[in-house]
Structure formats: C-alpha cells, structure tokens
Amino acid sequence: MITIGACCSTGVGSSFMVDMNMQEVLQQLGRSDVKTLHIDLSGVNRDTADHFFVGRDMYDAVAHVVGEENVTVLNSIIDKKELKDKIKAYLDSVED
C-alpha cells in the first residue's frame, strides 16, 4: 500500500485540509489502495509516508528530512485540480 502525506507546522490546519482533499481525489480516481495522512513537521521522517504533498512554505523543511524526490510542492493548497493532477502524476511515476 502506498501512503501519501500532507504536512504543516502544527499538523491540524492546512495539512488536515490537504489530507481531506487527497482522500476526495483518490476516491475520484478509484484508488482505495492509497492511504493518506496529515502530520506536523516534527513527525516527518522517511518512514512516515512514501510521498508528501505540501505548500511551498513547507517544501524546504520537508524535503530536507525526506529528500526532494519524496515531496511535491503545491502552488495552492486549496486547488483540487492541481492536487489531483499531481497525485495522478506521482502514482503514474511509481507504477511504471
């Protein structure tokens, strides 16, 4: 099972919203094989999730811990189309 995560400084605000949006996107894509989570920055490590989707403000901090290849930056954390496109691109890249 693939796990994708959202991260913010406290783990309850923007990351929770992105997590809910990720769940909606995965449902639209018919992907029940992907788990989501939201977390605060202090809990991020390479074992937390396979990949993270974060706002630009969190990118450097998360990438520093898990590696740039494991993080996708969201230009807008409320843009569901952007999130869907980027989740689909990530899933396509790991399934090739």
Helices and strands as residue ranges (DSSP letters): E 2-8, H 14-28, E 34-40, G 41-43, E 51-55, H 56-66, G 68-70, E 71-74, H 80-94
